[in-house]
Amino acid sequence: MSNNEGEATVETAPFDGQNSVDTSPLLRTGAIEATSTVVSEETQSSLRAGITWPCLVSAAIICISPLQYGYHIAELNTPKNIIISCNKDAVYSSSLPLCLPMGDAMYSVCTSIFAIGGLLGSLSAGWMAEKWGRRGALVYNNVSYVLGPLLMAFAVSPVMLAAGRFVSGFGSGASVVIAPLYLSEIAPIKYRGTLNMLNQLSIVAGILMTLVIGMLANSGPYWRISVGFGLVLACLYLLLFTFAVESPRYLWSHNMRAEARIVLRTLRHTSNVEDEVAGWPVPSASSSSDYRPPNQVVSSEAGNTEEQPLSQQEGGLLGAGAQDGAPKPGSTDCVDGLMADNTSGPKVTVLNIFRFAQYRKAWVLVLFLHFGQQLSGINTVFYYSSSVLEKMFSSHVSSILTMTIGVLNVVATAFGMLFVDRFGRRPLLFSSMTGMIISVTLLGVSLARGFDIMAAVSLYLVVASFAPGYGPVPFLLGTEFFDVLAAGAGGSWALAANWIGTFIVAVSFLPVENLIGEWVFAIFVGALLLCEVVFYIYIPETKGRPIEEIAKKLA
């Protein structure tokens, strides 16, 4: 696409592996500079494409963001004692204080304020993803990952430590909305689940990294290295992000269709991407700063030009929504079961998504998925892991065994990646939830009866059940239930529900446990049973289906 004295020309000639790449605005951001030369000239449909190297490299770079979330969420667990109380025998010569003396209440604030920042970050993520793009939003969001570790590593007071946690929490909340959205949008249809689950794999890898570094730096002033290590990951992302492409679906939704096709051809290693973009929703003209007027000059293969309406230029790809009289998103009219967005229709945002009838069912389901995930009690299992293991082993051995739980978490998540696109989301989700019902029940019974060995085994069973299914699948489905027009807003609400659920369980667990003892686990089992029944009735299988088709089914 090129601009010439106010006129835009859209290239319609067949893609030859280099066509239009040199003039693409994406080169100014470095998005496809490193990969444009490897685009295949094959003509098979992109709907049949697998995961290519450009796709995998882009996904791996973007996953540094959820990796940082995983690292920050658990960074204060291991070094608690050396942060709140000074070791007078430690050799220390820095001008920074050796420790930050505080009570348990203040330390709890430093820990839990991360969730408040995460909630605000999640609610802001949809706007960020639409304002700056998926990749661009993560770049701006990385500022939080720089400032947060700096504040914590150089903290001179508990308040400064809490401020760093809040800032890191904001970045974490935004990244776990935007990263899975990006992964689903660049993934080939038949491997969308596999690529999206890299998000959860990165999170659990970050948690494991925290356990390892926390154990190695668990003495004297070295806790500052542990809480400041996130800065290394933030700098790594800043060094690599230019090698990741922008989401082609985001470009398409902002009327940069030539650029979207170029990126899609790069990701799929094929020139034939028309079947894939044919089903993508039509954006509103006002949603793009690069919007072209309805009458444009279209260059044909022969070099002739003629003015055509925009809907005709795209060869019918715009669908009925581009025509005059198309229904607004806020109306109750549909085009082929989907609401079309046009120049006069309002944008879908966090504040109004539930007002659109076509998104309401999907919105409720993702809230239920993420809130229910936290009601499964998975975080309390990690809370209990140290105390259960310390009853049978020494402190050193129990810390190593706790780390093996982190390893199991990573391995089981990777195991789920092998099956999500082979057997589908529903079988993986329901088998995971059923396994959790059994293992959480065993954990509650063994703790009540004092069966320490059974309790220890149950901890591993809970993690092994949760990690491949109920852990990653809600993140995946949250990106598959909404078309590109509502993806950011829907993702923001999904993760907001997750953070709220985390906060409620964290605040209420100890008081409820003190009141009813180990029967608290019966609440988790009941929540799992209820959620599994609801999900079985209302959640469709999304494996191998285009996102727009899924959104249409839920409309």
N, C-alpha and C positions, 0 to 999 in steps of 0.2 A: 504494500500500500504506500502511495506517495501523495504528497499534497502539492498542488501547483496552482498558485493564485486563487486559493479558496476552493478549488475543485479537487475531489478525491477520486483516484482511480483504483479499482479493485482488480487485482490480477486474477484472470480466470484460466490462464494457460496451465497445462499439466505441470506438476511439480517435478523438477529435474534434479533434486538433491541440493541445489544451491539457489534456486529461484527465490527471490525476495528476501533471502537471509541477510544480505549485506545492508539492506535499507531498513531492516526491522528495528524499531525503537528498543527492542529487547537487548540489542547489542550494547546500548548505552548503559545497561545495568549488568552486563556480563552474563545474562541468563543462559544464552545458548552459544556463546562464543566458543566454548570449549567442546561443544558437542555437535555443532551444525554440520561439520564435515563428515560425520559418520552416518548421516541419514541414509537409510537404504532406499534403493529405487524400486523395490518390490511393489507390486500392485495389489497384493492381497489386502482384504479389508482389515482396518485397524481393530475391528471387533474381534478378530481372531488372534490378535497379537499377544505375546507373552511379556514377561518382565525383561526389559532391555537394560543394558548397562547405564544409559543416561537416566532411565527411570529409577534404577536402584541407587545410583550415586546421589541423585536429587533427594530421594527418600532418606538415605543414610545421613546426609547433611542436615536435613530438617529435623531428624530425630535427635539431634543434639539438644534441642529445646526440651522435649519431654524427659530426656536423660537428666537434665538439670533439675527438673521438677522432682524426679525420683531421688536425686541426691539431697536436695534441700529439705524434703519432707521429713527425713529422719536424721538430719545432721546433729541435732541436739540430744539425741537419745544416749549415745555412748559416753560423751565427755561431760555429763552432768556434774559429777563429783568434783572434777578438777576445775570446772568453771565457777562453781559457787563457793568452793573452799580452797584456800591457798595451801600448797605444799611448801612448808617453810624450809625443807631440806633441798628444794630444787635450786639449781644454779641458774641465776637469771640476772641479766644486766640491762634489759630493755627499759626505755622510759614508759612503756605501756604497763599497766598493772598486771601482775601475775594471774590474778583471778578477779572475778566480779562478785563479791559477796552479796547474796540475796537469799530470801526465804523461798520455800517451796511454792508459795502463792505467786510470787513474782516470776519464778522460773516457769510456772504453768502459763503465765501471761505471755512470756517470751515464746513458749512453744505454740500456744493456741492462736496467737495473733496472726500466725502464718495462714490459718484457715480464713480469717477475715480478709486478709489481702487476696487470698485465692478466690474468694467469692466475688470481690470487686473486680478482679482481673477477668474472671469468667464472664461476668455481665458486660464488661467492656470489650471483650474479644470479638464479638460479632461486628460491632462498629469498626474496630480496628481492621478486621479482615476485609471489610468492604471499602474502607477508606484508602488503605495502602496496599491491598492485595494480600494473599496468604503469605508469600515469602517476605514481602515488604513489612507486613505487620510483625512478623517474628524478628525482623532486624530491629525495628523500633522497640519491640518488647525486650530485646536483649539488653537494653539499657538497665532494666530492673535487675538482670542477672549480673551486671557489673557493679552497680551501686550497692546491692544487698550484701554480697560477700565483703566488699570493702568496709561497709559500716560494721559488720560483725567482726571481721579480722582486726580492726583497729578500735574496737569498742573500749571506752574508758568507763562505762557505766551500764547497768542493766537496761536503762532506757534506750541507749544507743544500740545495744544488742537486739532489743525488741523492734526498733525501727528497721534494722537490717532484715529481720525476719519478715516484717510486714511487706517491705519492698520486694524481697525474694518471693513472697507468697503471691503478690500481685502478678509478677512475671510468670509464676508457675500456673496460676489460674488461667491466664490468657493462652499459654503455650499448649495446655492439654485440651483446649477448644480448637485452636487453629491447626496444630500439627495433624491430628487425625482427619480433619477436614481436607487438608492439603493432600494427604496420602490417598484418600479415597478419590480425589479429583484427578490425580495423575495416574492412577492405577488402571491397567487394562481390566475390562469387566470380569473376565474369568479368574483373575487373581486379585481382585479388590480386597477380599478378606485377608489374604496372606500379607499384602503390603500394608494394610491398615494396622494389623496387629504388631507391626514394628513399633508402633507408638507404645503399646503396653510393654513390649519387650524392653524398650528403652527405659521405661519407668522403673521396672523391677531391676534392671541392670544398674540404674542409678542408686537404688536402695542398697543393693549389694555392695556397690562401690563405697557408699557411706559407711557400711559396717566394717569394711576392710580398712579404710583410711582412719576411721574412728578408733579402731583397735590399735593400729600402729602409732597413732598420735595421742594416745590416752595417758599422757603424763606431763607434768609441769606446764609450761606455756604453750605446748604444741597443739592445744585445742584451737588456737588461732589459725593454725595451718588447716585443721579439719574444717572449720566453718568458712575459711577463705578459699578453699580449693575450688569452689564453684566459679571463681574468677577465671581459672584456667580453662574451664569448659566454655565460658562466655567468650573468651578471646579466641578459642578454637573455632567457634561458630562464626565470629566476625571475619576470620581468615578464609573460611570456606564457602560462605553463603553465596558468593557470586557464581559458583559452579552449579548451583541448583536453579532449575527453571521456575518461572512463575506458573501457577496453575492455569492450564488452558481454558478451563471452564470459567475461571474468574475473568480472564481476558475476553472471552466470548460474551459474558454477561455485561461487560462494560464496552461493548460494541467495537472491540479490537479483534475482529474476526480473522483478518489476514494473519495477525500475529499468533492468534490462538491455533490456527491451522499449522503454522510453522512449528510451534512448540509441540503440538500433538504428533506431527510427522517425526520429529526428533525422538519423542518418547516411544513411539510405536515402531520405528524403523520401517515405515512404509509410507508411500505417497497417497494411498487411498484412505482418507479419513472421513469422507463425506457421509458414509453410513453412520458413523459414530456421532458426528455433530448434528445430524438431521433431527435427532430427538431432543436437542438441548433447548431450554426455554428461551423465549425472546425477551431481551432486556428492555427497559424503558429508555427512551432517548435521553432523558435527564439524568440517567445514572452514570453517564460517561462524559468525561472532559474531552474525549476524542470522538464524540458523536458526529456522524456525517449527515448532511441534510437528505431528505427523502429522495431527491433527484440527484443522481451522481453520474459521472462519466465512467462507463465500464469498458475496459479494453478487452477485445476478443483476441483469439489466437491470430487472427489475420491482421491485427493492428487497428481495425476499425473501431470507432467509438460511437456510442449512442446513449442518450439519456433514458434511464429506466427508473421506475419506482424501486425503492429499496427492497421490497418484498420480491420483485422479479429478479433483481440482481443476484440474490442468494439462491435462485433456482427453486423457489418454493420452500427452502429450509426454514424460513421464518414462520411458516404456518399461518393459520387463520388469525392468530393474535396480532399480526402486523397490519391487518387490514383495518379500515375505518370501522368504528362501531364495535371494536373488540371489547369484551367486558373488563372492568377494572378489577384489580386484585381484591378489593374490598367488597365486591358485589357477590351475588350468589349464582351468577351465570358461569358456565364452563365452556371451554373449548376442548373437545375430546376428553373431558373429565378433568382437565387441568385449568387453573386460572391463568390467564395471560396477563402480562404486565405491559403497559403501554405508556405513552407520553403523559397521560393525565392521571394514571393510577398511582396511589401512594406506595412508597417502598415498604418492604417488610422489615421491621425492626424488633428489638427486644421488647419494646413497649407496646407493640400492636400485633404481634404474630398470632396471639390467641383470638384475635378478632376475625381472622381469615378462616372461613369454614373449611377450606381444603387442607389447612395445616393443623387444625385443632386436634384431631385424633392422634396424629404423629407427635404433636407437642405433649399431650397427656402421656403417651406411651414412653417417650424418652425421659420424662420426669419420673415415671414409675420405675423405669429400668435403673436409673442412677440412684434414686433415693432408696429403692429396694436393695440395691447392691450394698449400701452401707448398713441397712437393717439386717443383713446376713451375719453381722458380727465379726467380719474378717479382721477388723482392726483390733478388736479385743483379743483375738487369738494371738496376734503379735505382742499384745500387752502381757498376756499370760505366759508367753513362751519362756522368758527368762526365769520367772519365779517357779515354773513347773520343772524346768531342767535343773535349777539350782538345788532342788530338794534331793536330787539323785547324784549330782556331780559337783565337783569343785567349781568355783567361780570361773577359773580359766577354761576348764573343759566345757562348761555350760555356754560360755561366750563363743567358743568354737562351734558348738552344736547349733547355737542360734544363727551363726553364719551359714551353716549347712542348710538351714531353712531358707535363707536368702538364695542360696544356690539352687535349691529345689524349686523355688519360685520362678527363677529364670528358665530352668530346664523345662518345667511344666508349661510355661507360656510358649516357649519355642515349640513344644510338642503340639500345642493347639494350632499353631500356624500351619502345621503339616496337614491338618484335617478340615480347617474351616472352609476351604474352597472345594474340598473333595466330598464331604458329607453334608455341609450346609451349616447355617447359623443355629437353627432350631435344635438339631440333635446335639450339637456341642454345648449349647446353653442348658438344655434340660438334663443332659447327663451330668454336667457340672453341678447344677443345683441339687439334683438327687444325691450326688456324692457328698455335697455339703450337708444336706439334711441328716444323712447317716453319720458323718464324722463329727458334726457339731453335737449331735445327740450323744455320741460316745464320749466326747470331751466333757460334756456336762455331767454325765453319769459317773465317769471316772474321777472327776474332781470331787463330786459329792461323796463318793464312796472311799476316796483316798487311794485309788488304784493308780499309783504314780507312773508305772510303766505304760499302762493303757492310755493315760493322759498324754504322755510324751509321744506315743505313736499317733494318737488322735490329732495332735498339732500338725504333724507331717501330712496326715490324711486330709485335713481341712485345706491346707495350702495346695496340696496336689490336686484337690477337687476344684478349688476356686481359680487357680492360675490359668488353666487352658480355656475356660469358658466364661464363667460369670465375671471374671476380671476384665478381659478385653472385649467381649461381645457387645456390652452396652455402648462402649465408645464407637465400635464399628457401626452398629445399627443407628446410632445418633447421626451419623454422616450419610446413611443410606435412605432415611425416611423423608428427607427434605430435598427438593430441587435446589438449584444454585441460587434462586431468588430468596430463599429462606434459610439456607444452610448456616450462615453465620449466626442469625438470631436463634435458630433452633439449637445449635451447639452451645451457645451461651447459657440458655435455660437448662440444658441437660447437665452441664457441669456445675451450675449454680445449685441444682437439686442435690448433686453429689456432695458439694461442700456443706450444704445445710444438713444433710443426713449425717455427715462425718461429725459435725459440731454437736448435733443432738445426741448421738450415741456417746460421744466423748464426755459430754456434760452429765448425762443421765446414768451412765453405766455403773459407776461406783455407788451412788445413792441407792439405785435399784438393787444392786448386788448386796448391799448392807441390809436391805429390807427383806429380800426373799432368798438370798444365798445363791447357790448354783442353779436354782430354778430360773435365773435370768437367761440361761441358755435356751429354755423352753420358748421364750419370747422370740429369739432369733430363729428357732426351728419353725415356729408358727408363721413368722414373716416370710420365710423361705417357701413354705407350703402355699401360702396365699399368693405370693408373686408368681410361683411356677404355674398355678392354675390360671391366673390372669394372662400371663404370657402365652400359655398354650392356646388360649381361646383367641387372643387378639393379635399376636405378633405373626406376620407372614414370613415365609421363607424368602430371603432376598438373594440367595446364591445365584450368580450368573445372570441377574436381571438388571437392566439399565436403571439408574436412579430415578429417572422421570417416570418409568413404568411403576416403580415401587411407590413413588409419591402419588401417582394417579390411583393406585389401589387403595391407599389410605385416605384419599381425599373424601 
